[in-house]
Amino acid sequence: MKKLLATLLTTTLAVTMITGCGNSADNSTSPATETETTQAADTAETTTEETAQAPALSGELNLYTWDGMFPQEVLDGFEQQTGVKINYSNFDYDEDMLAKLEETEGGDYDLVIADDYIIELAIKEGLVQKLNKDQITNFGNINSLYQGQFYDTTDEYTVPYGAGIPLIVYDKDAVGFEIKSYADLWNPALEGNLAVIGNYRVIDGIALKTLGESFNTEDLDTIQKAGDKLMELAPNIRLISDSNTQDYIVSGEVTAAFLYTSQVNAALDANPDLSVCYPSEGLGFGIMAGFIPSQAPNADAANAFLNYILQPEVSAQCTEYIGYYSTNKAADEYIAPEKKDRLVVPDSVTEGEIIQNISQEAEDLHAEIWKKFQTACN
């Protein structure tokens, strides 16, 4: 979870806010007055229109994503509104999810939420079906910043669920200087005092950014230069971990940390006096998105669930719960004021890049560099 937008778009989608659930019509045979008959006719017409957009739902929704991605009240709310029971299954890594979809040939699960780069592969393998946008009437609520990206350029297959921006969090008093860039992490004053996440493309990527290069360069000489630069960072590394990395900056065991968005929020919740740096070299975005497998047993329920979580109030609940940047423009106003600065992308963010799939040769070199870097840090 955890990468960045190739180009931040400046256009804004028109917001479409068509929500609501229709109830079954009353089939009573008792006599009706003329007024009641007219009302019944109007209701029947409305029900017909709603049914055309939202077919009657039944059965179960098999949801497959990471653990803890939805507040329980959101899941309960969908079940109460639709009568569809949600079966929540989780995976640890995107690659595990893709292997499962390949094994079942796009079956077994109705809705998957995963990372951008793995979704691109799933679509290319024919494991994803197109959304039924007639059923997703809240699609227009999506922030255009997070649409038209490399993994779904035509926005036919996915609904963004959250965006991650790994950032630097530090104790300014303990560090003794203001961190403004990735390059500042190489400062000898941080020797043995830096914790970083374990995503090798992201960490290799920040070395590339200090050299003015793209996260996604496929030039092997450039990647190797960044690898040499990364080795110079090893003396400053105290810890490499994807799990609860924020605990080390909160406890004071390190004075600076490079963290996932949810970890940044957790650190600031625990210690609001910590400082946050949006690196001057440019940010790295990552998008989590929902998609429906090609042979989903209950695609109608999946489309309905995507429409449900695109409701502004529901989306705001989810955003506050997962601690990632809001991808629903209509939901921004419903996010608690004290959390908005952390969950809505600042207007000042104008440069960013999303980490994409690269050639196998380039990927292998990144992996080789990462192993050497880990050894040097131990």
N, C-alpha and C positions, 0 to 999 in steps of 0.2 A: 504494500500500500504505500503510493508514496513517491512520486516522480515530477512532469511539468508542461504547461501549454506551449506549443510551438510558437504561436503568435497570439497575443492578447487582442481579441477583436474589440472594436469600438462601437459596432452597431448594437442596437438593443431590440430584442424580439418583442412584438406586441404581446401583452399579457392576456391570456385567455383563462378566465376563471369560471368554468362551467362544472359545478359539482352537484352532488346530491344522489340519494338513493331512493328509488321508487318503491312503494309498498304494493303488495298484491291487491287487485281490485276486489271489492266486496261483491260476491255473486248472489246476494239475497234476492229472492223471488217475490218479496212483498210489493204491493202496488206503490207507484211513485207519483208524486205531483209533477206538474209540467216543469217547475223549477228544478226538482230533483232529477228529472229525466235529462234536462239540458246539462246539469252539472255532471251527471253520469257520462253523457256523451263527450263532454270536454275532458273528463278524467280518462276515458277510454282512449281518446286521441293522444293525450299526453303520454299515457302508459305505452301506447304503440310506438311513439317516437323514442321513448327511453329504452324500450325493449330492442329497437333496431340498433341502438348504440351499445347497450349493455345487456347481453343475453343473460337469462336466468342462470345463476351460479349454483353449483352443488359440489359435493365431494370434498376433496382435500387439495391443499396447495403444498407441494414439496419444495421448500425453500432451502437453498444450499449456499452458504457463505461462511465467513469467519465467525467465530464465537462472539457473542455480545454485540451484534451490529444493530439491534433494534430494542428500544424500550418496550417492556412487556405490555404496557398500556396501548401501544400502537398495534401490536399483534392482536391483543384482545379486542381492540376496537374494530379491526377488520373482520374478525370472526363473528362479532356481534352484529355487524352491519350486513354481512353476506351469508352467514351460516356455513362458510367454508372453514374447515379445520386446517390449521397450519402445522405442518411437520417440519421442524427446524433441524437441519443437519449442518454440521460445520466441517471445514477443512483447515489445515494449518498453512499450506502453501498453495499458491496459484497453480503450480505445476501438478500438484496432487489432484486438484479439481479438473484440470484438462485431461489428465490420464483417466479419470473416472468417466468423463464425458465420452472420451474415445472408446472406452471399454463398453459403454452402454449405447454407443452410436447416437448420442444426443437424446437418450431417453432417461427414464427414472425421475428426473428432476423437472420441475415446472419453472422455476426462477432461480437464477444464479446471480450473485453480486461478487464481482472480482475486479482485478486491476486491468488497466487499459492495455498493456502490452500482451497479456495472455488472451484478452478478448479478441484482439486482432488475429491471433493464431486460430482461435476457435471459429471465428467467422470464415477464415480462409479454408478451414477444413470442412466447412458445411455443417457445423454442429450448432448453428444458431439460426433461428427463424426470424423473419421480419415482424416488427411490432404491428399490432392492429390499432392504428391511431384513431380509428372511429370509436374505439373503446377507451382510449387514453385522451380524454377531452381536456385534461390539464397539462398536456404536453407543452403548451405555450408558456407555462410558468418557468420553464428552464432558462437559466441565465445563458445568453448567447456566447459568453466567454468559454463555456464548456461544451460547445457544440462544434460539429464539423472537424473533429480531431482525427488524427491519423488512423485510429483503429475503427472509426465509423464515420467516414467523411460526409456521408449523406444523411446521417442521423436516422437510419432506417431500422437499426437493430438494438439500440441501447438507450437507456435513461440514466444520466449521471446521478450518482447518489451522494458523492462527497469528493472534495478535492484536498489533497495534501500538499503542504509546502514545508519541507524540512528546513529548520531554521536554527541559528546559533542562539543559545541561552547562556548567560554568564552572570557571575557575581562581580559587578564592576569594582567594588571596593577591594575584593580579594585579588582580582586580576591586575588592577592598577593602571589600566588604560581602556579606552573605548574601542570595542571591536566593531569594525565597519565593513569587513570583507572576509571572504574565505581566506585570503592571503594572511590575514592577521592570526589565523590559527597556527601558523608556522612560527609565531613569535616565541623566542626562547623562554620568555617569562611564563609560558604555559607548560614547561617541561614537567611531565608526569601528572598533569592536571586536566587532561582533556578526555572526555567520554564521547564516543561516536556510535551511531547505529551501524548495523552489520550488512547493509545493502551495498554490495561492492560496486555496482554501476553508479550509485549515487556518490560514494566516497571517492572512487576513481574520477568521477565526474567533476568534483569540486577542484581536484588537481588540474583537470583540463581547463576549467573556467579561470583558474589563476593564470593560465597561459594564454587566455583569450580565445580558447577553442570551444567547440560545441560538445555537449554531452554525447552527441551521437556521431562524432567523427569516425570514419572507418579507415582513416590513414594510420597504418600501423606504426610508422615512425613517430607520429604525433602522440599516439596512445602510449608508446614506450617512453617518450619524454615526460609525459604526465606521470607514468609509473616511477620514473627516477625522482621526480618531484615529490611524489607521495612517500617514498622511502625516507625523505628528509623530515617527514612529519612524525615518524615512528617514536622519537624520543619524547614527544609531547603526549603520546597516547597512554592513558591509564586503563581504559576499558573499551572493548568493542562488543556491543550487545544490542539485539533488537528488543529485548524484553525488559521493561521497567527501567530503561536507561536514565530516565529523569530522576530516579531515586538518588543517584550519585551526586547530582548537582544540588538537590534539595537537602541532602544530608551534609553537604560540604566536603564530601570525599574528593570531589573535583571542583574546579573553579569555573569551568566552561564545558559545554556539551553541545553536540550537533544532533538534534532530535527530530523525530516525526512530529507532525502537527498535534496529534492527540497527546503526545508526551510533553510537548511545549505547554499545552493548556494545563496538563496535570501539574507540571512544575510551577507554573504561575499561580495556580490555585493554592498550592502549598506554600509558596513564597512570592507574593506580589512584588517584592522589591527586586527580584531578578530582572535583568535587562535582556531585551531581545534584539537581535541584529537581522535585518533584511540585507544580505550581502550585496555589495555594490556591483559585483561582476554579473549579476543576474540570477534569478531564482530558478529552481527546478520544481515543476508542478507534477502531480500525479492525480489521476482521476479514477475513482471507483465507480462502476456502473452496473446496472442490472440488465440482464438479457434473458431471453427465453430459449432454452435448448430446442433443437430442430424437431425432436420427437417428444416434446413435453406432453405428459398424460392429460394435463388440464391447463392448456394455454389460455383459455378464457379467464380462469381465476388469476393467472399470472398477469395478464393485461389489466385486470381489475385492481390487483394489488399495486401495480405500478401507478395507476391513476390515483389510487387512494393515498399513496405516500407523496404524490405531487401536490396534494392539497396544501396550501400555504401553512396552515396551523400544524398539520401533521408533519410536514417537512421540517418546520422549525423545531418541533419536538425531537425529531431524529437527529438533526444537526447538532443541537445542544448535547444530545446523549453521546454521539460518537466523537464529538470534538474536532470534526474536520470542517473545512470551509464550505459554506453553503453554495450549492449549485442551483438553487431555486430562487430566482430573483423575487418572486412574489412572496417568498417566505422571509426575506430579510427583515421586514418590518415587524415580524412576530418574534424575532430572536430577542432575548432579554438584553436590555441596554448594557448591562455590565459585561455581557459576553460578546457583544456585536463586534468590537474591535478585533477580537481573536477569531471570529467565525465568518466575517465578511471581508473579502479581499479589498485592501485599501486602494483608493483611487491612485495612489502614488506608484502602485505596481504596474509598470508599463513594459517591462522586459522579462521574458520567461521562456522556458523551453521544457518540453515534455520528453522524458527519456523514452526512446523508441527501440524496437528490435533492430539489431544491426547484423552484419554478416557473421557467419560462424567463426571465421578466422579472427575477426576483431573481438568477438565475444570470448574466444579462447584465450586471447592475449590478456584481456581484462581479468579473466579467472586466474591466469598464471601470475600476473602482477599482484593480485589480491592475496594469493597464498604466500608469496614472498613477504608482503607487507604484514600479514598476520604473524608470520614467524619472527619478523624483526621487532614486532611490538611485544612479544612474549619474553 
